[in-house]
């Protein structure tokens, strides 16, 4: 029988291509969809007739049973309509041989198309998807199996292999499982399998997970001071060393530091108007998508722009940092640069990792510098509303998340490093309102 089916491989491939095009394209008009559906139905019928005649030269496809069903000669398949019978016979003769490798290509292409419109998925999410596929899923034997042959037992075996005796954390497992579930859902959309419920129905409470490591969110007062002392003692200062020192004295994101312009400060404040982010172009191939060339993009600061676009008090320490940076005479409109080029987040983190290793303290990412500054401000008495404003949060709950990781150490002498204690604490309500409206947001966005 397989020999006869192989004779019609070209016809089968044409139908599959039409199906993939139809199911994977959201931009078709109603007329185009109707034409493709009619064409696919016609080609399926022709192929079923040819295949059936090879197997049953004298048989009939549409025999009526006593109960009124339609049944082909010699095949135990029943249907209530001729259209249904031909569809069942097509699936009987030509079960889907699409694999998860094939499904991934269709799925990731759709993700990339949706990314071009406003909304989700974000470029960062797609980057994570590609990473999990490339590093983990693409290396599993399961992805090369015909998807309609994959069973719940196969999925269970894969999950058991991943988790073992506590090989990965529950979060890591959930990320892998989410990608796998999305691919099976795509297979349903493409018509490769009738449903994907067997994937989500697998109970995961029997698997053993690694306990997540206890996260360290902030540098201690001593660690922060050691890092500052080390950086200040370096013979050569550049945009990275100065920006790290700046962040250790301000509750600002790394993208916001990178996006500061030389005009974004005055006698009392520096102004967060934008962030400069590093993003990747995605190279689309027949095998899926990979991360391509990196490029920089200007965006509003993260969060609600009515809060994230904000003035922040300029402390004497950070004014000195700005003066040192300007003295380097870097040919760029951006305040913090290295050899005239904007800073890169990956390099920022590599530098920080290098410096912390050299002084023997734990490495924490650049975002934890922001946590550290907020933590110190909280424990040195700055009011919560001011911390919320300086962080650029639209609600106090976000700020309280930072507070929950605050260091329990207290060093009053360092208060002036983060903020002017008298200015912020004794007049916190007035200053918060003042900073929200002066200068106004329209001017900040300009």
C-alpha positions, -999 to +999 in steps of 0.1 A: +000+000+000+028+024+009+042+020-027+009+031-042+008+062-019+043+072-027+033+074-064+012+104-055+038+122-033+039+153-056+001+157-054+002+153-016+030+178-013+010+204-033-020+199-010+002+203+021+018+235+007-017+250+001-028+240+036+002+256+052-003+288+031-040+289+040-036+283+077-004+303+082-015+335+064-038+360+081-038+385+053-059+366+027-092+381+015-124+361+019-124+354-019-088+340-017-097+318+013-127+304-005-107+297-036-080+279-017-104+259+003-122+248-029-089+240-046-077+219-016-110+200-014-109+192-052-073+180-050-080+159-020-109+142-037-088+135-069-060+120-048-084+098-027-100+085-059-067+076-074-054+059-043-087+041-037-087+027-073-052+014-068-062-006-038-098-015-048-101-014-086-137-027-085-147-011-053-170+019-046-162+048-023-198+058-014-217+027-004-248+033+017-252+011+048-285+000+063-283+028+088-278+054+061-240+059+066-216+061+037-188+035+037-161+027+012-155-009+000-130-028+022-123+001+046-139+004+080-147+041+078-182+057+081-195+092+074-228+110+071-219+131+040-198+126+010-175+155+019-169+140+054-161+106+039-135+120+015-119+140+043-117+109+065-103+088+036-077+115+028-065+114+065-066+076+064-044+074+033-022+104+041-018+109+078+000+141+086+038+136+087+045+172+098+070+173+127+075+199+155+105+211+134+080+220+107+055+235+131+082+257+147+090+273+114+053+283+108+048+294+144+079+316+147+072+333+114+038+342+127+053+355+159+076+377+139+048+391+118+027+399+149+058+416+164+057+442+136+023+455+149+017+473+182+014+449+211+027+414+219+048+395+215+077+417+222+111+413+206+125+402+240+099+374+242+106+362+207+143+363+215+136+340+245+115+317+223+143+313+198+168+307+226+147+279+242+141+263+208+177+265+197+193+254+231+167+228+243+138+216+221+155+214+188+180+189+202+152+164+213+144+134+192+107+142+197+108+172+174+116+149+144+087+125+150+055+129+129+034+151+152+003+129+149+023+100+162+034+118+194+016+105+225+011+116+260+036+090+270+062+106+248+056+140+264+058+124+298+091+108+290+105+141+277+094+159+309+110+131+330+142+135+311+143+172+317+135+172+354+152+139+364+162+140+401+157+178+403+178+189+373+159+221+366+138+246+385+100+247+382+103+281+364+127+267+338+104+237+333+074+260+328+092+280+302+101+249+282+066+235+286+050+267+275+069+267+242+060+230+236+023+237+243+024+266+219+038+245+191+011+218+196-016+245+195-001+257+162-003+222+149-040+222+156-044+255+138-025+240+108-048+210+108-020+185+116-037+171+147-073+174+158-065+187+193-036+192+217-054+185+250-032+155+258-002+179+262-019+202+288-036+173+306-003+158+318+000+163+356+033+178+366+032+173+404+050+140+401+082+156+387+110+166+410+123+202+406+154+219+417+149+244+445+154+279+430+185+296+443+180+323+469+182+355+449+203+384+460+187+416+449+209+443+463+245+451+472+251+455+509+264+489+521+299+475+524+298+458+489+285+490+473+312+511+490+340+487+480+328+488+444+327+526+445+362+528+460+375+504+434+360+523+405+370+557+418+406+545+421+409+535+385+435+556+366+413+557+335+376+565+336+353+560+307+315+560+300+311+526+317+329+532+349+312+566+353+278+553+344+281+525+370+291+550+397+262+572+386+237+543+389+250+535+424+238+570+434+205+571+415+173+550+411+176+548+373+174+520+348+204+511+326+184+520+294+176+554+309+213+561+318+222+551+282+195+575+268+205+606+288+216+635+266+241+661+274+212+686+277+192+665+302+203+682+334+203+716+351+214+730+385+190+708+405+177+679+384+186+655+357+157+646+334+147+611+323+131+616+289+138+584+271+157+551+272+181+537+246+176+499+242+196+473+224+174+451+202+180+424+176+168+420+140+155+385+134+168+366+104+140+345+089+151+312+072+134+281+060+145+265+093+129+292+115+145+324+128+177+334+144+188+366+161+206+388+137+222+422+138+218+443+169+206+478+167+198+506+191+164+521+195+151+551+213+119+545+233+099+561+261+111+550+295+096+517+307+061+519+321+035+547+322+051+578+305+032+601+329+054+587+357+085+572+339+093+605+322+105+624+352+130+648+368+153+633+395+173+654+420+209+658+410+231+651+440+266+667+443+282+633+436+264+627+404+270+663+393+307+656+396+302+624+376+286+644+348+314+669+349+340+641+346+321+626+317+319+659+298+356+664+304+363+634+282+349+654+252+332+625+236+317+635+202+281+624+208+248+640+219+245+612+246+259+620+280+274+585+287+294+571+258+326+551+252+349+562+224+320+584+211+295+555+209+265+548+230+268+523+258+258+486+252+239+468+280+258+435+274+292+453+278+278+472+308+271+438+325+304+423+314+323+453+329+303+450+362+310+413+363+347+420+358+349+447+385+330+427+411+352+396+405+383+417+410+372+429+444+357+396+455+320+405+458+290+388+442+281+399+407+246+414+404+233+427+371+230+464+363+193+464+371+202+454+407+221+487+410+187+504+408+174+480+435+205+489+456+199+526+454+162+523+462+170+500+491+195+524+506+171+553+502+143+534+519+164+524+549+179+558+553+145+574+557+134+587+523+096+586+521+079+560+499+063+586+476+096+601+467+111+567+461+082+559+438+087+591+419+124+585+415+119+550+403+093+561+378+066+538+391+029+545+384+017+528+416+031+523+450+028+485+448+057+484+423+078+504+447+070+482+476+084+452+456+117+470+457+113+478+493+107+442+502+143+434+491+158+463+510+191+458+529+187+458+566+220+477+570+218+513+579+245+539+573+233+574+579+265+589+566+257+575+531+223+592+529+236+622+510+250+599+484+215+589+473+195+621+481+195+652+502+179+639+534+166+673+546+151+682+512+134+649+507+122+638+541+110+670+558+092+682+527+085+649+510+049+656+501+056+691+487+087+680+468+070+650+452+042+672+439+068+698+429+088+673+409+057+659+392+048+693+377+080+712+374+091+711+346+059+699+331+057+666+312+051+682+278+084+700+281+101+668+292+088+649+262+098+676+238 
